[in-house]
Amino acid sequence: MDAPDHWSGTAPARVLAPDGTPVGDTDVGLDDDELRAVLRWMIVARRLDSECIALQRQGELTVYPGFEGQEAAQVGSAFALGPADMVFPTFRELAVALVRGVDAVRYLWYHRGTWHGGPYDPRATRFGPICIPIATQIPHAAGFALGQQLDGSAEITIAYFGDGSTSEGDFHEGANLAGVWKLPLVLFCQNNGWAISVPTASQTSGEIWRRAEGYGLPGVRIDGNDVLAVYAATRDAVARARAGDGPTLIEAMTYRIGAHSTADDATRYRADADVERARVFDPIVRFGAWMAATGRADDEVVAGYGAEADAFAMEVRTGVTSQGSPPREWMLDWVFAAPPASWQTHRDEALA
Amino acid sequence: MSTWTLSGALNRALDDALGADERVLVFGEDVGRSGGVFRVTDGLQRTHGDRRVFDTPISEAAIVGAAVGLCMSGWRPVVELQFDAFSYPALEQVIDHVAKMRMRTRGRVDMPITLRIPSFGGIKGKEHHGESPETYYVHTAGLKVVTPSAALDGYTLLRAAIDDPDPVVVLEPKARYWAKEEGDLSVDGPGIGVGRVVRDGDDLTVITYGAMVMRCLEAAELLAGEGIGTRVVDLRSLAPLDDDLLARCTRETGKIVVVHEAPRTLGMGAEVAARVMDLAFDSLAAPVVRVTGWDAPYPPASLEEHYLPSVARIAAAARRVVSY
């Protein structure tokens, strides 16, 4: 079994082998109901992801960035957060959003072109605005974590980003700030091997988790397709942050099974064989096998989750397709909290 | 009545804002122990503690990006970007997030950030220390941009910027930091969006801001000796512009000269010229003339005076429109 190329080097920490056989401590602190909830969310998230791609093909969404293959990295890390902890996502964390309780239809306003990055309430949902400019959410997360630290809050912040983000200055600046100020922050990198068409090897020559040392913080490399390993590593990083011991950099090795987005044709730069090789490491198959082998979720239970996922996908489809254009006032209504008088005249002209 | 420098008045504004609202934070490069390269934050860390007034790494994008996150967690950040040209690493954060966050979140997340940037030339600075970045900020919808020209107004404008619920860029004219003015500091002055007439006159209006206000006043004095009555307007607020004042001055004097240090193309002069045509075309008695820096990178100290609008260039432009 050859792992994807970018997993080479330091062996990622694992709890379950790709076939679901335990190779580490499976008692990560989740009870059976929680473990079933993790499996259910992974199944639901994958089903919704495929529905979103269908919706895009049918013209109901604009460009949509899929996350197939990254369900363990997203669901496992989201499960390790407390209810009031704050998330700063990129544009590919729909599964995290689901676990956090963000309304999926409202989230998909973004990909329908209904509204920009914050269609839901970022403060109420504890899920920050969808962020497209690469790595720019990392300094936001650092600032939010600084606010938590100044408030003496027990809550922490997690920033999601990809392997490509680590080439941006904002990753460095945010990670450096977090290290200097010992911020209650988890830096969670999903290394899915691809930044659109550029493989990780062309992005950076080192291992991303090792950058942590340069910032004076711990770094770990985990198998991002092993949901128990993801949960355990995030749980530990969250505990460190909450205890005031500062940030942790997690590099979760995963694989982007689909194209960068529905506007991308991955066959131009990637061999199908690479994708097939990565499918052997499928996170749902792996966790499902362990859940079945340990008697926690048999075929009937899994089939039930599949049926729930289908129903959920249909519910979201109905919600998305019934969403029309917002009133044009929306393009002007929230630009300023205190709109200047001369700008009001401009607004009137726009809406005349 | 006391004597204030602009630097001292801005320092007092920060001091008073920190005292008035415990959610106000002041941070940036060298603003803590050193008190800022222009001493605008001098003593603030001693008074308010290193939890609320603190130094940052040299990381402009992280400084502004962290300010975004701090706003989301309910703080009111006042950040200093040390020099005009050193504000550019943060432009992505300013344009993509600071200016847009409120709209993107449909009003659920305000961005009450004050972005202080020592700006403009005239101090014989090194390269990258004399630029006029206002167009970048003014052109970015969602920002407010102000620039004081003197001490008392500096206090009023900075307090207004910090109190404002929207992001405000405060461009502080370095050449005016040590200029003195007599009077009392007050928050009860004209607010953001309001310009002021600093000298009255009937023959033309010279519209300017920042350190150029003093040069325009000198030119007005010279022109007075020739029998030309020059009104001088200090815009104070570059975004929004004071449309009412622009319209009134155009109607009352019919002739407009715009003066700024920034390069001519797409500078504030272009916007002012377009606005006065829009607002009071029928009252215009001459073409609007711009006296500006040249469309060239800001020169070294030895050539600075050839670049900045001089009293002679301003006066020549005034004569040209008056005799039109």
Interface residues (C-beta under 8 A of the other chain):
Chain A: M86 F88 W115 H116 G117 G118 P119 D121 P122 R123 A124 G128 P129 P133 T136 I138 P139 H140 A141 A142 G143 F144 A145 L146 G147 Q148 L150 D151 T157 G169 D170 E173 G174 N176 L177 V180 W330 D333 W334 V335 F336 A337 A338 P340 A341 S342 W343 T345
Chain B: L25 R51 T56 P57 S59 A61 A62 V64 G65 A66 A67 V68 G69 L70 C71 M72 S73 G74 W75 P77 P89 E92 Q93 D96 H97 K100 M101 R102 M103 R104 T105 R106 G107 R108 V109 D110 P112 A141 G142 K144 D164 P165 D166 I192 G193 P240 L241 D242 D243 D244
